[in-house]
Amino acid sequence: MRTTVEFLWIEGRVERWIRFGHIVQETIQSRSRRTVGFDPGAIFAFVRWTASDYGTVESRIDILRAVGRGEAYATVPCVAPGGESLLHISGWPKVEAVLTIIDRIEALDIAPEEVCPDHWRHVHHRLTAGLTPRPYTKARHAAWLKRREIET
């Protein structure tokens, strides 16, 4: 069972895209519509932005873990069946902060989809509370890789 995400791109009106994640399936329906799929366990970031004649109506980012058969999940628009929510942020200033955090992680040569899921939860809680999240470091990442190794 794959988790699928539906995209729609209408320049200046509706923009949905994946910021990171390992896409294993892609179906193009038209120039403005496509669907991508993720295997269970994959972590990905889904960005949604919508505007009207009067400005931005919606800006959100969700970092999700694709679920396997029988696992609990949260529903998210455009994501079927849904995913384990690691981060859900709305409002452009906070979405922009998450995008900056992702850029900083990539600057460390760490793929954001390989980051410890607990870090994304930490970022969610700190930004929701109006606080600055602790940075993800190579040392934290090395510790996560060791933890993941002994858990399997």
N, C-alpha and C positions, 0 to 999 in steps of 0.2 A: 504494500500500500504506500503510495507516494503522497506527499503533501503538495498541492498545486496552488499557484498564485496567478491570478488573472490581472493583466496589465491593460491600462487604457492610457493613451497619450494624445491629448488634444492640446497643441501648443498654446501656452498661456491660460489654459482653462483647467485641465485635468492632467496631472502627471503622476504616474505610479512607477516605481522602479525598485530594483534590488540593489542595495548599496554593497553588500557582500554576501557570499554564500556560494557553495558548489552546486551549480545547476546541472541536473543529470538528464533533463528532458525539456524540450522547447517546441511549442506548436505556435506557428504564426497564422492567425486568422485573417488579418488584414494589415494595412500599413499602420493602423493605430491600435490594434489589439493583438495580444499574444498571451500565451499561458506557459509557465515554466513549472518544473517539478523538482522536488527535493526528496532524497531517500530518508527513511527514519533515522533520527539522531543528528541530522544535519542542522547546523545553526546558520541562520540568515537574517539579514536586516531588510525590512520592507518599508519603503518611504511612500507616503501619500500626500499629495498637495492638490488643492482645488481652489480656484478663484472665481469671482463673479465680476461684474462691471465695476464693483465698488471696492475690490481688493481681495485679499486672501480670506477664504472661508474655512479652510481646513489645512493644517499641516501636522503630520504625525509620523512617528517612526516606531516600528515594532521590531524588536529582536526576538525571534522565535526559534524554538527547537522543534523540528519536524517530528511528529509522533509516530509510533508504530501501532499496529492493530491492538485494540484493547486498552491503550493508554488514555489517561484523562487529558483533556485539552481545553484551551480557551478558544472561543470563536473570535475571529477577526474578519472584518469585511474583506472580500476578495481572496480569502485563504480557505481552501477546503482540505481536510475537514476543519482545520484550525491548527493550533500548535501550543506547546508549552511556552507561556509568556515569560521571557527573561527581562524584558524592558518594554514599557509602553509610555511614550512621551508625546504630548501634544503642545502646540504653540511654537511658532517659528524660533524664538530665541532659545528655547530648550532643545528643539530638534537640531538647530545649528550647533549647540554645545555638544550633542551626541556625535554629530558628524565630525566635529573637531577632535573629539576623543578617538574616534575611529582612525582619523588621519594620523594622530600621534602614535597609535598602536602600529599602524602600517609603517611609520617612520622607523620603528624599532625592528623592522623586518619580521614582524609577527603577523600572520594572517588573522584577521579579526574573528573568523569562524572557528579558530583554534583557541581563542581566549577562554579562560575558565568561566563557565556559566555564572558562577557566583559573582564575578566582577560585573557582569551586565546587570545583575540584580542590585548590586551595590550602587552602580551608576544611576539606575532607576530611582532608588530610594533617596539618594542624596539630592538629585536634581528635583525630585518631587517636593522635598523639604526645603528647597532653595539654598542648598549647601553645595560646596564644591567637592566632586568625587576625588578620591585618592587616585593617583596615576597608576596605570598598569605598567609594570617594569619587567625587564628580562628575568630578574630574580623571582618575581611572582609567577611568571610564566614557567620557568624551570621547575618551581615547586608544584605547579599544577600538573605538568607533564609527569613528574614523579608520582604524584597522588593518583593520577589516571592510570599509570602503569601498574601500581600495586592493587588498584580496585578491580582490574580485569584478570 
